[in-house]
Protein backbone atom coordinates (compact mmCIF):
# COMPACT_ATOMS: atom_id res chain seq x y z
CA UNK A 1 0.00 0.00 0.00
CA UNK A 2 1.41 3.42 -0.97
CA UNK A 3 1.88 6.26 1.50
CA UNK A 4 -1.29 8.15 0.55
CA UNK A 5 -3.32 4.96 0.75
CA UNK A 6 -1.92 4.17 4.17
CA UNK A 7 -2.57 7.71 5.37
CA UNK A 8 -6.16 7.33 4.17
CA UNK A 9 -6.39 4.22 6.36
CA UNK A 10 -5.02 6.13 9.36
CA UNK A 11 -7.38 9.06 8.70
CA UNK A 12 -10.30 6.68 8.57
CA UNK A 13 -9.31 5.13 11.91
CA UNK A 14 -8.94 8.55 13.54
CA UNK A 15 -12.66 9.14 13.08
CA UNK A 16 -13.40 6.43 15.68
CA UNK A 17 -12.08 8.44 18.67
CA UNK A 18 -12.98 11.82 17.14
CA UNK A 19 -16.62 10.69 16.93
CA UNK A 20 -16.72 10.61 20.76
CA UNK A 21 -16.15 14.37 21.04
CA UNK A 22 -19.77 15.44 20.39
CA UNK A 23 -20.98 13.43 23.39
CA UNK A 24 -18.44 15.14 25.66
CA UNK A 25 -19.25 18.58 24.25
CA UNK A 26 -23.00 18.08 24.76
CA UNK A 27 -22.56 16.93 28.37
CA UNK A 28 -20.30 19.87 29.23
CA UNK A 29 -22.43 22.34 27.28
CA UNK A 30 -25.61 21.35 29.13
CA UNK A 31 -23.72 21.51 32.43
CA UNK A 32 -22.57 25.05 31.65
CA UNK A 33 -26.14 26.06 30.81
CA UNK A 34 -27.43 24.69 34.11
CA UNK A 35 -24.76 26.42 36.18
CA UNK A 36 -23.24 29.27 34.10
CA UNK A 37 -21.62 30.95 37.11
CA UNK A 38 -20.53 28.16 39.43
CA UNK A 39 -19.65 25.63 36.72
CA UNK A 40 -20.73 22.76 38.92
CA UNK A 41 -19.99 24.52 42.18
CA UNK A 42 -23.64 25.50 42.66
CA UNK A 43 -25.32 22.48 41.08
CA UNK A 44 -24.66 18.79 41.59
CA UNK A 45 -26.32 17.96 38.25
CA UNK A 46 -24.11 20.42 36.41
CA UNK A 47 -21.04 19.05 38.20
CA UNK A 48 -21.92 15.50 37.12
CA UNK A 49 -22.37 16.55 33.48
CA UNK A 50 -19.24 18.71 33.29
CA UNK A 51 -17.04 16.09 34.95
CA UNK A 52 -18.49 13.36 32.73
CA UNK A 53 -17.65 15.37 29.60
CA UNK A 54 -14.20 16.22 30.93
CA UNK A 55 -13.52 12.51 31.44
CA UNK A 56 -13.61 12.13 27.66
CA UNK A 57 -11.77 15.33 26.77
CA UNK A 58 -8.99 14.76 29.31
CA UNK A 59 -8.34 11.24 28.02
CA UNK A 60 -8.39 11.87 24.28
CA UNK A 61 -4.86 10.49 23.85
CA UNK A 62 -5.90 7.16 25.39
CA UNK A 63 -8.99 7.10 23.17
CA UNK A 64 -6.75 7.68 20.14
CA UNK A 65 -4.61 4.65 21.06
CA UNK A 66 -7.63 2.39 21.52
CA UNK A 67 -9.69 3.86 18.66
CA UNK A 68 -6.93 3.78 16.04
CA UNK A 69 -5.96 0.21 16.99
CA UNK A 70 -9.59 -0.84 16.58
CA UNK A 71 -10.22 1.25 13.45
CA UNK A 72 -7.15 -0.07 11.59
CA UNK A 73 -7.67 -3.72 12.56
CA UNK A 74 -8.65 -6.02 9.72
CA UNK A 75 -11.87 -7.30 11.31
CA UNK A 76 -12.72 -4.55 13.86
CA UNK A 77 -12.43 -6.96 16.78
CA UNK A 78 -12.38 -5.92 20.42
CA UNK A 79 -9.04 -7.69 20.91
CA UNK A 80 -7.44 -5.03 18.71
CA UNK A 81 -8.80 -2.30 20.96
CA UNK A 82 -7.54 -4.18 24.03
CA UNK A 83 -4.12 -4.40 22.38
CA UNK A 84 -4.12 -0.64 21.86
CA UNK A 85 -4.90 -0.15 25.55
CA UNK A 86 -2.10 -2.51 26.60
CA UNK A 87 0.35 -0.75 24.30
CA UNK A 88 -0.65 2.65 25.66
CA UNK A 89 -0.24 1.57 29.28
CA UNK A 90 3.21 0.09 28.65
CA UNK A 91 4.55 3.10 26.73
CA UNK A 92 3.18 5.80 29.01
CA UNK A 93 4.31 3.95 32.14
CA UNK A 94 7.85 3.35 30.90
CA UNK A 95 8.16 6.91 29.60
CA UNK A 96 6.78 8.70 32.65
CA UNK A 97 9.36 11.13 34.14
CA UNK A 98 9.94 8.96 37.21
CA UNK A 99 10.43 5.78 35.18
CA UNK A 100 12.79 7.53 32.74
CA UNK A 101 14.91 8.79 35.64
CA UNK A 102 15.04 5.33 37.22
CA UNK A 103 15.72 3.38 34.01
CA UNK A 104 18.29 5.80 32.57
CA UNK A 105 20.31 5.66 35.81
CA UNK A 106 21.58 2.26 34.69
CA UNK A 107 22.52 3.39 31.17
CA UNK A 108 26.17 3.86 30.13
CA UNK A 109 27.18 7.51 29.96
CA UNK A 110 27.06 7.67 26.15
CA UNK A 111 23.45 6.49 26.10
CA UNK A 112 22.48 8.51 29.14
CA UNK A 113 23.58 11.68 27.35
CA UNK A 114 21.09 10.90 24.55
CA UNK A 115 18.19 10.63 26.98
CA UNK A 116 18.79 13.20 29.72
CA UNK A 117 19.51 16.91 29.67
CA UNK A 118 23.09 18.10 29.95
CA UNK A 119 22.58 18.70 33.69
CA UNK A 120 21.31 15.15 34.18
CA UNK A 121 17.65 16.10 34.59
CA UNK A 122 14.77 14.40 32.78
CA UNK A 123 13.62 16.38 29.70
CA UNK A 124 10.26 18.14 30.09
CA UNK A 125 9.05 16.26 27.01
CA UNK A 126 8.33 13.19 29.16
CA UNK A 127 5.82 15.22 31.20
CA UNK A 128 3.83 15.39 27.94
CA UNK A 129 4.10 11.76 26.90
CA UNK A 130 0.33 11.25 27.23
CA UNK A 131 -0.63 13.03 24.00
CA UNK A 132 -2.48 12.28 20.79
CA UNK A 133 0.69 11.81 18.74
CA UNK A 134 1.86 8.95 20.96
CA UNK A 135 -1.71 7.63 21.10
CA UNK A 136 -1.90 7.45 17.31
CA UNK A 137 1.54 5.83 17.07
CA UNK A 138 0.64 3.18 19.64
CA UNK A 139 -2.68 2.56 17.89
CA UNK A 140 -1.03 2.07 14.49
CA UNK A 141 1.61 -0.35 15.80
CA UNK A 142 -0.96 -2.30 17.81
CA UNK A 143 -3.25 -2.61 14.78
CA UNK A 144 -0.42 -3.84 12.54
CA UNK A 145 0.60 -6.45 15.12
CA UNK A 146 -3.02 -7.52 15.47
CA UNK A 147 -3.44 -7.90 11.71
CA UNK A 148 -0.26 -10.00 11.52
CA UNK A 149 -0.58 -12.25 14.56
CA UNK A 150 -4.30 -12.59 15.34
CA UNK A 151 -4.53 -15.82 13.33
CA UNK A 152 -1.36 -17.49 14.64
CA UNK A 153 -1.87 -20.96 16.16
CA UNK A 154 0.60 -22.01 18.89
CA UNK A 155 1.62 -25.49 20.05
CA UNK A 156 -1.12 -27.42 21.85
CA UNK A 157 0.51 -26.77 25.21
CA UNK A 158 0.07 -23.05 24.63
CA UNK A 159 -3.12 -23.25 22.58
CA UNK A 160 -5.02 -21.04 25.02
CA UNK A 161 -2.82 -18.11 23.99
CA UNK A 162 -3.33 -18.63 20.26
CA UNK A 163 -4.99 -16.18 17.89
CA UNK A 164 -6.39 -12.96 19.30
CA UNK A 165 -5.25 -13.76 22.87
CA UNK A 166 -1.66 -13.74 21.65
CA UNK A 167 -1.76 -10.18 20.33
CA UNK A 168 -1.83 -8.20 23.62
CA UNK A 169 1.17 -10.23 24.81
CA UNK A 170 3.11 -9.47 21.64
CA UNK A 171 2.07 -5.81 21.82
CA UNK A 172 3.33 -5.53 25.41
CA UNK A 173 6.70 -7.00 24.40
CA UNK A 174 7.05 -4.84 21.27
CA UNK A 175 6.12 -1.70 23.18
CA UNK A 176 9.10 -2.21 25.48
CA UNK A 177 11.32 -1.80 22.43
CA UNK A 178 9.21 1.11 21.16
CA UNK A 179 9.55 2.79 24.54
CA UNK A 180 13.33 2.47 24.44
CA UNK A 181 13.42 4.08 20.98
CA UNK A 182 11.03 6.85 22.08
CA UNK A 183 13.14 7.46 25.16
CA UNK A 184 15.78 8.79 22.76
CA UNK A 185 13.58 10.19 19.99
CA UNK A 186 10.61 11.65 21.89
CA UNK A 187 12.43 14.74 23.22
CA UNK A 188 13.51 15.51 19.62
CA UNK A 189 10.03 14.90 18.22
CA UNK A 190 8.40 16.90 20.99
CA UNK A 191 10.85 19.74 20.47
CA UNK A 192 10.07 19.81 16.75
CA UNK A 193 6.31 19.75 17.29
CA UNK A 194 6.58 22.38 19.98
CA UNK A 195 8.69 24.60 17.73
CA UNK A 196 6.16 24.22 14.91
CA UNK A 197 3.24 25.02 17.21
CA UNK A 198 5.06 27.90 18.85
CA UNK A 199 6.03 29.33 15.46
CA UNK A 200 2.39 29.41 14.32
CA UNK A 201 1.11 30.41 17.77
CA UNK A 202 3.77 33.13 17.86
CA UNK A 203 2.17 34.63 14.77
CA UNK A 204 -0.98 35.14 16.83
CA UNK A 205 -4.06 35.88 14.78
CA UNK A 206 -2.12 35.54 11.51
CA UNK A 207 -1.02 32.05 12.56
CA UNK A 208 -4.63 31.11 13.28
CA UNK A 209 -5.57 32.21 9.77
CA UNK A 210 -2.70 30.25 8.21
CA UNK A 211 -3.77 27.15 10.11
CA UNK A 212 -7.40 27.51 8.93
CA UNK A 213 -6.29 27.93 5.30
CA UNK A 214 -4.34 24.65 5.37
CA UNK A 215 -7.09 22.97 7.35
CA UNK A 216 -9.40 23.38 4.34
CA UNK A 217 -6.75 22.52 1.75
CA UNK A 218 -6.20 19.11 3.36
CA UNK A 219 -9.89 18.18 3.28
CA UNK A 220 -9.71 16.56 -0.21
CA UNK A 221 -7.34 13.85 1.00
CA UNK A 222 -8.83 13.57 4.48
CA UNK A 223 -5.58 14.44 6.26
CA UNK A 224 -6.83 17.59 8.00
CA UNK A 225 -7.23 15.57 11.21
CA UNK A 226 -3.44 15.30 11.54
CA UNK A 227 -3.10 19.10 11.33
CA UNK A 228 -6.02 19.60 13.69
CA UNK A 229 -4.36 17.49 16.38
CA UNK A 230 -1.48 20.01 16.59
CA UNK A 231 -3.72 23.03 17.15
CA UNK A 232 -6.82 21.57 18.78
CA UNK A 233 -5.17 19.09 21.16
CA UNK A 234 -2.09 18.82 23.35
CA UNK A 235 0.50 17.74 20.76
CA UNK A 236 2.41 21.03 20.64
CA UNK A 237 1.05 22.64 23.79
CA UNK A 238 -1.79 24.61 22.12
CA UNK A 239 -4.68 22.31 23.17
CA UNK A 240 -7.35 24.77 22.02
CA UNK A 241 -10.46 22.57 22.31
CA UNK A 242 -9.82 21.04 25.77
CA UNK A 243 -8.63 24.41 27.12
CA UNK A 244 -11.80 26.08 25.84
CA UNK A 245 -14.05 23.35 27.24
CA UNK A 246 -12.29 23.62 30.62
CA UNK A 247 -14.02 26.99 31.08
CA UNK A 248 -13.56 28.74 34.40
CA UNK A 249 -11.30 26.02 35.78
CA UNK A 250 -8.96 26.58 32.83
CA UNK A 251 -8.96 30.32 33.44
CA UNK A 252 -8.18 29.77 37.11
CA UNK A 253 -5.35 27.36 36.24
CA UNK A 254 -3.88 29.72 33.66
CA UNK A 255 -4.25 27.23 30.80
CA UNK A 256 -7.10 29.22 29.20
CA UNK A 257 -6.99 32.93 28.38
CA UNK A 258 -10.09 35.02 27.72
CA UNK A 259 -9.95 36.38 24.17
CA UNK A 260 -7.21 33.93 23.09
CA UNK A 261 -8.38 30.41 23.87
CA UNK A 262 -10.72 29.38 21.06
CA UNK A 263 -8.94 31.41 18.37
CA UNK A 264 -8.31 28.26 16.32
CA UNK A 265 -12.04 27.46 16.38
CA UNK A 266 -14.14 30.63 16.48
CA UNK A 267 -13.65 31.82 12.90
CA UNK A 268 -14.96 28.54 11.51
CA UNK A 269 -18.50 29.33 12.71
CA UNK A 270 -19.13 32.12 10.16
CA UNK A 271 -17.89 29.80 7.40
CA UNK A 272 -19.81 26.63 8.32
CA UNK A 273 -23.02 28.36 9.34
CA UNK A 274 -23.16 31.15 6.76
CA UNK A 275 -20.35 31.25 4.20
CA UNK A 276 -20.83 27.79 2.72
CA UNK A 277 -24.65 28.10 2.66
CA UNK A 278 -24.02 31.35 0.72
CA UNK A 279 -21.92 29.36 -1.73
CA UNK A 280 -24.73 26.81 -2.01
CA UNK A 281 -27.21 29.58 -2.79
CA UNK A 282 -24.87 30.93 -5.47
CA UNK A 283 -24.56 27.48 -7.06
CA UNK A 284 -28.35 27.18 -7.07
CA UNK A 285 -28.77 30.66 -8.55
CA UNK A 286 -26.29 29.89 -11.34
CA UNK A 287 -27.80 26.51 -12.21
CA UNK A 288 -29.61 26.06 -15.51
CA UNK A 289 -33.37 26.60 -15.17
CA UNK A 290 -34.19 22.99 -15.97
CA UNK A 291 -31.83 21.80 -13.22
CA UNK A 292 -32.79 24.21 -10.45
CA UNK A 293 -35.22 21.87 -8.70
CA UNK A 294 -32.64 19.07 -8.50
CA UNK A 295 -29.86 21.44 -7.43
CA UNK A 296 -32.11 23.03 -4.80
CA UNK A 297 -32.63 19.66 -3.08
CA UNK A 298 -28.92 18.80 -3.12
CA UNK A 299 -27.65 22.23 -2.09
CA UNK A 300 -30.43 22.72 0.45
CA UNK A 301 -29.63 19.49 2.29
CA UNK A 302 -25.89 20.17 2.21
CA UNK A 303 -26.35 23.76 3.43
CA UNK A 304 -28.57 22.64 6.33
CA UNK A 305 -26.01 20.03 7.37
CA UNK A 306 -23.28 22.68 7.31
CA UNK A 307 -25.38 25.23 9.25
CA UNK A 308 -26.70 22.98 12.00
CA UNK A 309 -23.87 20.47 12.51
CA UNK A 310 -20.80 21.93 10.80
CA UNK A 311 -20.47 18.89 8.50
CA UNK A 312 -19.25 20.60 5.33
CA UNK A 313 -17.90 17.85 3.11
CA UNK A 314 -21.11 17.19 1.14
CA UNK A 315 -21.20 20.86 0.16
CA UNK A 316 -17.47 21.31 -0.38
CA UNK A 317 -17.18 18.25 -2.60
CA UNK A 318 -19.98 19.51 -4.80
CA UNK A 319 -17.61 22.13 -6.24
CA UNK A 320 -14.15 21.02 -5.10
CA UNK A 321 -13.30 19.15 -8.31
CA UNK A 322 -15.82 20.73 -10.65
CA UNK A 323 -14.35 24.20 -9.92
CA UNK A 324 -11.03 23.97 -8.02
CA UNK A 325 -10.62 27.75 -8.14
CA UNK A 326 -13.71 28.13 -5.97
CA UNK A 327 -12.27 25.72 -3.44
CA UNK A 328 -8.98 27.62 -3.17
CA UNK A 329 -10.99 30.83 -2.63
CA UNK A 330 -13.04 29.00 -0.01
CA UNK A 331 -9.82 28.03 1.81
CA UNK A 332 -8.57 31.62 1.65
CA UNK A 333 -11.85 32.99 2.96
CA UNK A 334 -11.77 30.47 5.82
CA UNK A 335 -8.31 31.69 6.76
CA UNK A 336 -9.50 35.30 6.63
CA UNK A 337 -12.53 34.50 8.79
CA UNK A 338 -10.48 32.75 11.48
CA UNK A 339 -7.93 35.58 11.41
CA UNK A 340 -10.62 38.26 11.67
CA UNK A 341 -12.50 36.57 14.53
CA UNK A 342 -9.23 36.06 16.42
CA UNK A 343 -8.25 39.71 15.86
CA UNK A 344 -11.60 40.94 17.18
CA UNK A 345 -11.44 38.41 20.05
CA UNK A 346 -14.88 37.05 19.23
CA UNK A 347 -14.68 33.56 20.70
CA UNK A 348 -16.73 30.38 20.62
CA UNK A 349 -15.66 26.76 20.67
CA UNK A 350 -16.89 23.34 19.70
CA UNK A 351 -16.57 19.67 20.56
CA UNK A 352 -17.54 18.40 17.10
CA UNK A 353 -17.66 21.14 14.49
CA UNK A 354 -18.61 24.77 14.06
CA UNK A 355 -22.36 24.46 13.56
CA UNK A 356 -25.34 25.98 15.33
CA UNK A 357 -25.55 23.15 17.88
CA UNK A 358 -22.01 23.75 19.11
CA UNK A 359 -22.44 27.52 19.09
CA UNK A 360 -25.49 27.28 21.35
CA UNK A 361 -23.78 24.80 23.68
CA UNK A 362 -20.63 26.92 24.01
CA UNK A 363 -22.40 30.25 24.47
CA UNK A 364 -22.49 29.94 28.28
CA UNK A 365 -18.79 29.14 28.53
CA UNK A 366 -16.97 32.07 30.22
CA UNK A 367 -14.38 31.84 27.44
CA UNK A 368 -17.08 32.47 24.80
CA UNK A 369 -16.37 36.17 24.44
CA UNK A 370 -18.86 38.14 22.30
CA UNK A 371 -19.79 34.91 20.51
CA UNK A 372 -22.90 36.54 19.05
CA UNK A 373 -20.68 38.77 16.91
CA UNK A 374 -19.70 35.65 14.99
CA UNK A 375 -23.28 35.61 13.72
CA UNK A 376 -22.91 39.19 12.48
CA UNK A 377 -19.64 38.20 10.84
CA UNK A 378 -21.46 35.22 9.39
CA UNK A 379 -24.03 37.37 7.58
CA UNK A 380 -21.17 39.30 6.00
CA UNK A 381 -19.50 36.08 4.85
CA UNK A 382 -22.79 34.78 3.45
CA UNK A 383 -22.86 37.81 1.15
CA UNK A 384 -19.14 37.56 0.33
CA UNK A 385 -19.42 33.90 -0.62
CA UNK A 386 -22.60 34.41 -2.58
CA UNK A 387 -21.43 37.28 -4.76
CA UNK A 388 -17.87 35.99 -5.32
CA UNK A 389 -19.04 32.49 -6.19
CA UNK A 390 -21.87 33.71 -8.41
CA UNK A 391 -19.59 36.13 -10.30
CA UNK A 392 -16.90 33.49 -10.89
CA UNK A 393 -19.33 30.73 -11.82
CA UNK A 394 -21.05 32.90 -14.43
CA UNK A 395 -17.99 34.86 -15.53
CA UNK A 396 -15.78 31.80 -16.05
CA UNK A 397 -18.60 29.39 -16.94
CA UNK A 398 -17.60 27.01 -14.16
CA UNK A 399 -19.33 23.63 -14.28
CA UNK A 400 -20.80 23.60 -10.80
CA UNK A 401 -23.84 21.37 -10.08
CA UNK A 402 -26.66 22.20 -12.46
CA UNK A 403 -24.35 23.74 -15.08
CA UNK A 404 -22.78 20.54 -16.43
CA UNK A 405 -22.73 19.92 -20.15
CA UNK A 406 -25.27 17.35 -21.24
CA UNK A 407 -23.80 13.92 -21.85
CA UNK A 408 -25.55 11.91 -24.51
CA UNK A 409 -24.30 8.62 -23.14
CA UNK A 410 -24.61 9.42 -19.47
CA UNK A 411 -25.74 6.34 -17.54
CA UNK A 412 -29.30 6.17 -16.36
CA UNK A 413 -29.38 4.77 -12.86
CA UNK A 414 -32.59 3.98 -11.09
CA UNK A 415 -32.18 4.39 -7.37
CA UNK A 416 -34.68 2.88 -5.01
CA UNK A 417 -34.21 5.52 -2.33
CA UNK A 418 -36.37 3.68 0.18
CA UNK A 419 -34.44 0.43 -0.29
CA UNK A 420 -31.05 0.92 1.33
CA UNK A 421 -29.88 -2.57 0.37
CA UNK A 422 -30.62 -1.94 -3.30
CA UNK A 423 -28.77 1.40 -3.15
CA UNK A 424 -25.76 -0.32 -1.60
CA UNK A 425 -25.91 -2.95 -4.34
CA UNK A 426 -25.88 -0.24 -6.99
CA UNK A 427 -22.81 1.33 -5.39
CA UNK A 428 -21.10 -2.07 -5.45
CA UNK A 429 -21.93 -2.45 -9.13
CA UNK A 430 -20.67 1.06 -9.98
CA UNK A 431 -17.41 0.24 -8.17
CA UNK A 432 -16.77 -2.75 -10.41
CA UNK A 433 -18.61 -5.48 -8.52
CA UNK A 434 -17.93 -7.24 -5.22
CA UNK A 435 -14.82 -8.99 -6.57
CA UNK A 436 -13.21 -5.59 -7.17
CA UNK A 437 -13.59 -4.47 -3.54
CA UNK A 438 -10.76 -5.36 -1.17
CA UNK A 439 -11.49 -2.97 1.73
CA UNK A 440 -14.77 -1.21 2.48
CA UNK A 441 -14.89 1.36 5.23
CA UNK A 442 -16.37 4.76 5.96
CA UNK A 443 -15.94 7.92 7.99
CA UNK A 444 -18.57 10.59 8.64
CA UNK A 445 -19.28 11.45 4.99
CA UNK A 446 -17.08 9.20 2.82
CA UNK A 447 -16.78 5.64 1.64
CA UNK A 448 -13.09 4.79 1.96
CA UNK A 449 -12.22 1.94 -0.37
CA UNK A 450 -9.31 -0.16 -1.58
CA UNK A 451 -9.91 -1.68 -5.01
CA UNK A 452 -8.24 -4.33 -7.12
CA UNK A 453 -8.72 -2.34 -10.33
CA UNK A 454 -9.74 1.29 -10.06
CA UNK A 455 -9.99 1.74 -13.81
CA UNK A 456 -13.29 -0.18 -14.02
CA UNK A 457 -15.07 2.15 -11.59
CA UNK A 458 -17.81 4.24 -13.19
CA UNK A 459 -17.61 7.73 -11.71
CA UNK A 460 -20.64 8.78 -13.76
CA UNK A 461 -22.75 6.05 -12.16
CA UNK A 462 -21.49 6.96 -8.69
CA UNK A 463 -22.52 10.58 -9.21
CA UNK A 464 -25.87 9.48 -10.62
CA UNK A 465 -26.40 7.54 -7.40
CA UNK A 466 -25.86 10.73 -5.40
CA UNK A 467 -22.10 10.85 -4.80
CA UNK A 468 -20.88 14.43 -4.47
CA UNK A 469 -17.30 13.67 -5.41
CA UNK A 470 -14.62 11.04 -5.89
CA UNK A 471 -11.05 11.24 -4.54
CA UNK A 472 -8.29 9.01 -5.96
CA UNK A 473 -5.33 8.21 -3.72
CA UNK A 474 -2.38 6.23 -5.01
CA UNK A 475 -3.16 3.39 -7.42
CA UNK A 476 -5.90 1.45 -5.70
CA UNK A 477 -7.55 3.69 -3.12
CA UNK A 478 -10.75 5.61 -3.63
CA UNK A 479 -12.92 7.87 -1.51
CA UNK A 480 -16.55 8.42 -2.49
CA UNK A 481 -18.22 11.38 -0.79
CA UNK A 482 -21.89 10.60 -0.22
CA UNK A 483 -22.84 12.42 2.98
CA UNK A 484 -23.78 11.34 6.53
CA UNK A 485 -25.26 8.04 5.33
CA UNK A 486 -21.79 6.80 4.32
CA UNK A 487 -21.32 4.40 7.23
CA UNK A 488 -24.76 2.88 6.78
CA UNK A 489 -24.13 2.26 3.07
CA UNK A 490 -20.65 0.88 3.80
CA UNK A 491 -22.09 -1.62 6.28
CA UNK A 492 -24.70 -2.76 3.78
CA UNK A 493 -22.03 -3.06 1.09
CA UNK A 494 -19.99 -5.30 3.42
CA UNK A 495 -23.05 -7.45 4.06
CA UNK A 496 -23.58 -7.86 0.32
Long-range contacts (C-beta under 8 A, 24 or more apart in sequence): 1-450, 1-474, 1-476, 1-477, 2-473, 2-474, 2-475, 2-477, 3-474, 4-221, 4-473, 4-474, 4-477, 5-450, 5-473, 5-474, 5-475, 5-476, 5-477, 7-221, 7-223, 7-473, 8-221, 8-222, 8-448, 8-473, 8-477, 8-479, 9-72, 9-448, 10-68, 10-72, 10-136, 10-140, 11-221, 11-222, 11-223, 11-225, 11-226, 11-443, 11-448, 12-71, 12-222, 12-441, 12-442, 12-443, 12-448, 13-67, 13-68, 13-70, 13-71, 13-72, 13-139, 13-143, 14-64, 14-67, 14-68, 14-71, 14-136, 14-225, 14-226, 15-71, 15-225, 15-443, 15-444, 16-67, 16-68, 16-70, 16-71, 17-60, 17-63, 17-64, 17-66, 17-67, 17-68, 18-225, 19-444, 20-56, 20-63, 20-67, 21-56, 21-57, 21-60, 21-241, 21-351, 21-352, 22-351, 22-352, 23-53, 23-56, 24-52, 24-53, 24-54, 24-55, 24-56, 24-57, 24-245, 24-351, 25-53, 25-245, 25-350, 25-351, 25-352, 25-358, 25-361, 25-362, 26-53, 26-351, 26-361, 27-52, 27-53, 27-56, 28-53, 28-54, 28-57, 28-245, 28-247, 28-351, 28-361, 29-53, 29-351, 29-358, 29-360, 29-361, 29-362, 29-364, 29-365, 30-361, 32-247, 32-361, 32-362, 32-364, 32-365, 33-361, 33-364, 36-364, 39-247, 39-248, 39-249, 39-366, 50-247, 53-245, 53-351, 54-245, 54-246, 57-241, 57-242, 57-245, 57-246, 57-351, 58-242, 60-132, 60-135, 60-233, 60-242, 61-88, 61-130, 61-131, 61-132, 61-134, 61-135, 61-233, 61-234, 62-88, 62-130, 62-135, 63-135, 64-132, 64-135, 64-136, 64-139, 65-134, 65-135, 65-136, 65-138, 65-139, 65-142, 66-139, 67-139, 68-135, 68-136, 68-138, 68-139, 68-140, 68-142, 68-143, 69-138, 69-139, 69-140, 69-142, 69-143, 69-146, 70-143, 71-139, 71-143, 72-139, 72-140, 72-143, 72-144, 72-147, 73-143, 73-146, 73-147, 73-150, 74-146, 74-147, 74-150, 75-150, 77-146, 77-150, 77-164, 79-146, 79-150, 79-164, 79-165, 79-167, 79-168, 80-142, 80-143, 80-146, 80-150, 80-167, 82-168, 83-142, 83-143, 83-145, 83-146, 83-167, 83-168, 83-171, 84-138, 84-139, 84-142, 84-143, 84-171, 86-142, 86-168, 86-171, 86-172, 86-175, 87-138, 87-139, 87-141, 87-142, 87-171, 87-172, 87-174, 87-175, 87-178, 88-134, 88-135, 88-138, 90-171, 90-172, 90-175, 90-176, 90-179, 91-129, 91-134, 91-138, 91-175, 91-178, 91-179, 91-182, 92-129, 92-130, 92-134, 94-175, 94-176, 94-179, 94-183, 95-126, 95-129, 95-179, 95-182, 95-183, 95-186, 96-126, 96-129, 97-122, 97-126, 97-127, 100-126, 100-183, 103-183, 104-183, 114-184, 115-183, 115-184, 115-187, 123-187, 123-190, 125-186, 125-187, 125-189, 125-190, 125-191, 126-186, 126-187, 128-190, 128-234, 128-237, 129-186, 131-233, 131-234, 131-235, 132-229, 132-233, 132-234, 132-235, 133-189, 133-193, 133-229, 133-235, 134-182, 134-186, 136-229, 137-178, 138-175, 138-178, 141-171, 141-174, 141-175, 141-178, 142-167, 142-171, 145-170, 145-171, 145-174, 146-171, 193-230, 193-235, 193-236, 194-236, 194-237, 196-230, 196-236, 197-230, 197-231, 197-235, 197-236, 197-237, 197-238, 198-236, 198-237, 200-231, 201-236, 201-238, 204-342, 205-263, 205-339, 205-342, 205-343, 206-339, 208-263, 208-264, 208-267, 208-338, 208-339, 208-342, 209-267, 209-335, 209-336, 209-338, 209-339, 209-342, 210-335, 211-264, 211-338, 212-264, 212-267, 212-268, 212-334, 212-335, 212-337, 212-338, 212-339, 213-331, 213-332, 213-334, 213-335, 214-331, 215-334, 216-316, 216-327, 216-330, 216-331, 216-334, 216-335, 217-328, 217-331, 219-312, 219-313, 219-316, 219-320, 220-320, 220-327, 220-471, 221-471, 221-473, 222-443, 222-446, 222-448, 222-471, 222-479, 231-264, 232-264, 232-265, 238-264, 240-264, 240-265, 240-349, 241-265, 241-349, 241-350, 241-351, 244-347, 244-349, 244-362, 244-365, 244-367, 245-349, 245-351, 245-365, 247-365, 247-366, 247-367, 248-366, 250-367, 251-366, 251-367, 256-367, 258-347, 258-366, 258-367, 258-369, 259-345, 259-347, 259-369, 260-345, 261-347, 261-349, 261-367, 262-347, 262-348, 262-349, 262-367, 262-368, 262-369, 263-338, 263-341, 263-342, 263-347, 264-338, 265-348, 265-349, 265-350, 265-354, 266-338, 266-341, 266-342, 266-346, 266-347, 266-348, 266-349, 266-371, 266-374, 267-334, 267-337, 267-338, 267-339, 267-340, 267-341, 267-342, 267-374, 268-310, 268-334, 268-337, 268-338, 268-350, 268-353, 268-354, 269-341, 269-348, 269-354, 269-355, 269-359, 269-374, 269-378, 270-337, 270-341, 270-374, 270-375, 270-377, 270-378, 270-380, 270-381, 271-312, 271-333, 271-334, 271-337, 271-354, 271-381, 272-306, 272-307, 272-310, 272-312, 272-353, 272-354, 272-355, 273-306, 273-307, 273-310, 273-354, 273-355, 273-356, 273-359, 273-375, 273-378, 274-307, 274-375, 274-378, 274-379, 274-381, 274-382, 274-385, 275-330, 275-333, 275-334, 275-337, 275-378, 275-381, 275-382, 275-384, 275-385, 276-303, 276-306, 276-312, 276-315, 276-316, 276-330, 276-385, 277-303, 277-306, 277-307, 277-315, 277-382, 278-381, 278-382, 278-383, 278-384, 278-385, 278-386, 278-389, 279-315, 279-319, 279-326, 279-330, 279-385, 279-386, 279-389, 280-306, 280-315, 280-318, 281-382, 281-386, 282-385, 282-386, 282-387, 282-389, 282-390, 282-393, 283-318, 283-319, 283-389, 283-393, 283-400, 283-401, 283-402, 284-402, 285-386, 285-390, 286-389, 286-390, 286-393, 286-394, 286-400, 286-402, 286-403, 287-400, 287-401, 287-402, 287-403, 288-402, 288-403, 291-401, 291-402, 291-403, 292-402, 294-402, 295-401, 295-402, 298-401, 298-468, 299-401, 301-483, 302-468, 302-483, 305-483, 305-484, 306-355, 307-355, 307-356, 308-355, 308-356, 308-357, 309-352, 309-353, 309-355, 309-356, 309-357, 310-350, 310-352, 310-353, 310-354, 310-355, 310-357, 310-358, 311-353, 311-355, 311-444, 311-445, 311-484, 312-353, 313-444, 313-445, 313-446, 313-468, 313-481, 313-483, 314-445, 314-468, 314-481, 314-482, 314-483, 314-484, 317-468, 317-469, 317-481, 318-400, 318-401, 318-468, 318-469, 319-398, 319-400, 319-401, 320-469, 321-469, 321-470, 322-398, 322-399, 322-400, 322-401, 322-404, 323-392, 323-393, 323-398, 323-399, 323-400, 325-392, 325-396, 325-398, 326-389, 326-392, 326-393, 326-398, 326-400, 329-388, 329-389, 329-392, 330-385, 333-381, 333-384, 333-385, 333-388, 337-377, 337-381, 340-377, 341-374, 341-377, 344-370, 344-373, 344-377, 345-369, 345-370, 346-370, 346-371, 346-373, 346-374, 346-377, 347-371, 348-374, 407-460, 410-460, 410-464, 411-458, 411-460, 411-461, 411-464, 412-464, 413-461, 413-464, 413-465, 415-464, 415-465, 415-466, 420-488, 420-489, 420-492, 421-492, 421-495, 421-496, 423-465, 423-489, 423-492, 424-489, 424-492, 424-493, 424-495, 424-496, 425-496, 426-461, 426-465, 427-462, 427-465, 427-480, 427-489, 427-493, 428-493, 428-496, 429-461, 430-457, 430-458, 430-461, 430-462, 430-465, 431-457, 431-462, 431-478, 431-480, 432-456, 432-457, 434-496, 437-493, 438-476, 440-490, 440-493, 440-494, 441-490, 442-486, 442-487, 442-489, 442-490, 442-491, 443-486, 443-487, 444-484, 444-486, 444-487, 445-481, 445-482, 445-483, 445-484, 445-486, 446-471, 446-479, 446-480, 446-481, 446-482, 446-486, 447-478, 447-479, 447-480, 447-482, 447-486, 447-489, 447-490, 447-493, 448-477, 448-479, 449-477, 449-478, 449-479, 449-480, 450-476, 450-477, 450-478, 451-476, 451-477, 451-478, 452-476, 454-478
